[in-house]
Amino acid sequence: MGGTMTGIVAQGGRGAADPDAFLTRTLPMPGLRPHDLLVRIHAVSANPVDTKFHARMGQGESTVLGYDAAGTVEAIGADVTEFAVGERVYYVGDVTRDGTNATYHAVDARLVGRMPRGLTFAQPAALPLTTITAWEALFDHFGLSVESTGTLLVLAGAGGSARSPSNSPSG
């Protein structure tokens, strides 16, 4: 799939407050692997992982950050059978690929869920990393199960902050 799209490129070696830390650029459209969906991004969230990746980038390095997203399926890879063009989806991306802070994003369909009905795009975009973190804490770390009982108090449990294009700095 040829063509170009717009993306926000993080520049390494610059603090987040630096006006040149994040630049809007024209980028090539992502290519699709057999298990991929091409998603037109409608909302993304900003998470601490974005800040951490940006802080680790060296001078001269650049990348598209962003891991949580919600959008509409625009194209499907050859081996995808569970999604169709036009479906509304949300997901957490893969840290080994370009991020979601772009007009379009290629993601492995096995990481994607269908958006619950009645939600705006921004609402499910704030869920993936925070819900994975909660799941790992409750079930992997604490070993809770369906049989677990009692009260659990979670302090400082805030996570991602969703943004849709209408309220993002880039327009």
C-alpha positions in Angstrom: 0.0 0.0 0.0 1.7 3.1 -1.2 1.2 6.8 -0.4 1.9 9.0 2.5 0.3 10.0 5.8 0.9 12.5 8.6 2.6 11.5 11.8 4.0 13.0 14.9 7.7 12.1 15.2 9.5 12.3 18.5 13.0 13.7 18.4 15.5 12.1 20.8 17.8 14.2 23.0 15.1 16.8 23.6 13.0 17.4 26.7 9.2 17.0 26.2 8.8 20.8 26.7 11.2 21.6 23.8 9.2 22.9 20.8 11.2 20.6 18.5 10.7 17.5 20.6 7.6 16.4 18.6 7.3 17.4 14.9 4.5 16.8 12.5 5.9 15.0 9.4 4.8 13.4 6.2 5.6 9.7 6.4 5.2 6.7 4.1 2.1 4.6 4.7 2.8 1.5 6.8 3.1 -1.8 4.9 0.9 -4.7 5.9 2.2 -8.1 7.1 -0.1 -11.2 6.6 -1.7 -10.9 10.1 -2.0 -7.1 10.1 -4.8 -4.6 10.1 -4.3 -1.1 8.7 -6.2 1.2 11.1 -7.2 4.8 10.5 -6.5 6.3 13.9 -9.3 8.3 15.5 -7.9 8.6 19.0 -4.7 7.7 20.9 -3.7 8.0 24.6 -0.6 9.3 26.2 0.9 7.0 28.7 4.0 6.9 31.0 5.6 4.4 28.5 5.6 7.1 25.9 7.5 9.4 28.2 10.0 6.6 29.1 10.7 5.7 25.5 11.2 9.4 24.6 13.5 9.9 27.5 15.7 7.0 26.4 16.1 8.2 22.9 19.5 9.6 22.0 20.4 12.7 20.2 19.5 12.3 16.5 17.1 9.4 17.0 13.5 9.8 16.0 10.4 7.6 16.0 6.7 7.7 16.1 5.5 7.0 19.6 2.1 5.9 20.8 0.9 2.5 21.8 -2.9 2.7 22.6 -5.3 3.6 19.8 -8.8 3.4 18.6 -9.9 3.7 15.0 -11.5 2.1 11.9 -10.1 -0.8 9.9 -9.1 0.4 6.5 -7.4 -2.8 5.1 -6.6 -6.3 6.2 -3.6 -8.6 5.7 -3.9 -11.8 3.7 -4.2 -14.1 6.8 -6.8 -12.0 8.7 -10.2 -13.6 9.0 -11.7 -12.2 12.2 -12.0 -8.5 11.1 -13.5 -6.6 8.2 -12.9 -3.2 6.6 -15.0 -0.6 8.4 -15.0 -2.2 11.9 -14.3 0.1 14.9 -11.4 -1.3 16.9 -9.1 -0.5 19.8 -5.7 -2.0 20.8 -2.3 -1.6 22.2 0.4 -1.7 19.6 3.8 -3.3 19.5 6.9 -1.5 20.8 9.0 -3.0 17.9 7.0 -1.1 15.3 6.1 2.6 14.7 3.6 3.9 17.1 0.0 5.1 16.8 0.6 8.9 16.7 -0.1 9.0 13.0 -3.0 9.0 10.6 -2.7 5.3 9.9 -1.2 2.4 11.9 -0.4 -1.2 11.0 -1.0 -3.6 13.9 -1.2 -7.4 14.3 -4.9 -8.3 14.3 -4.2 -10.7 17.2 -3.6 -7.6 19.5 -6.9 -5.9 18.5 -10.4 -5.9 20.0 -13.7 -4.6 18.7 -14.8 -1.3 20.2 -17.7 -1.7 22.6 -20.8 0.0 21.2 -21.9 3.4 22.5 -18.3 4.6 23.3 -16.5 7.5 21.6 -13.1 6.7 20.1 -11.3 8.4 22.9 -12.8 6.2 25.6 -11.4 2.8 24.5 -8.1 4.4 23.4 -7.3 5.1 27.1 -7.8 1.4 28.1 -5.2 -1.0 26.6 -2.0 -0.3 28.5 -3.8 0.5 31.7 -6.0 -2.5 31.6 -3.0 -4.8 30.8 -1.2 -3.4 33.7 -4.1 -3.9 36.0 -4.6 -7.5 34.7 -0.9 -8.3 35.3 -1.0 -6.8 38.8 -4.2 -8.6 39.9 -3.8 -12.0 38.2 -0.1 -12.5 37.5 1.5 -10.7 40.4 -1.1 -11.1 43.2 -2.4 -14.4 41.9 -6.1 -13.5 42.2 -8.7 -15.8 40.6 -12.5 -16.1 40.2 -12.5 -17.6 43.7 -10.7 -14.7 45.3 -12.7 -12.7 47.9 -12.2 -9.6 50.0 -11.6 -5.9 49.4 -8.8 -4.5 47.3 -7.8 -0.8 47.6 -5.7 0.6 44.7 -3.9 3.8 45.3 -2.3 5.9 42.6 -4.0 3.8 39.9 -4.4 6.5 37.3 -3.1 5.7 33.8 -3.4 6.9 30.2 -4.9 10.1 29.0 -6.8 9.8 25.8 -6.8 12.4 23.0 -8.7 12.5 19.8 -7.6 14.7 16.8 -10.2 17.4 17.8 -8.5 18.1 21.1 -4.9 17.3 20.2 -2.1 19.9 19.8 -1.7 19.0 16.1 -5.3 19.7 15.2 
